[in-house]
């Protein structure tokens, strides 16, 4: 009896599918560990939070870093996710030849409502495996920020983060690498926001 095996893609094959027009932005597809994954449609709370977050980061960091919203990053584990927000080193022009690699990334942020389990398990493991030092989850249902740092691999070869800190919606947090930049979380969780 033959087992069913999913077709896995390399990053180069994935890019070729995009070049040939088989995949477009309208498909809402990410490459995760070689598999094409359909992304969930974003609700209004997610969209508003993303907009506010990008605007706040732009004001706080200016030209000190690259702030990318829902754009791809390239990871060594045959993955090219499109996090909600990425803060990367350098200037926008530095990424004309390629998307940011893990060594370019200061912080990855996912905004979670309907995708909370996926972001807390699959994406967390993916980013830890790639060696991304700081991963945040804006947990909209719980109205809190989950800050993960110090990626590691355990004895069972699972990837995670050693440190997890929870910050509430009435607090401010420092942006990694920018100790003088305080992000006001109350702006990310507007009153009355619901899906």
Buried (B, 14 or more C-beta within 10 A) or exposed (E): EEEEEEEEBEBEEBBEBBEEEEBEEEEBBBBBBBBBBEBEEBBEBBEBBBEBBBEBBEEBBEEEBBBBBBBBBBBEBBBBBBBBBBBBBEEEEEBEEEBBBBEBBBBBBBBBBBBBEBBBEBBBBBBBBBBBBBBBBBBBEBBBBBBBBEBEEEEEEEBBBEEBEEBEBEBEBEBBBBEEBEBBBEBBBEEEBEE
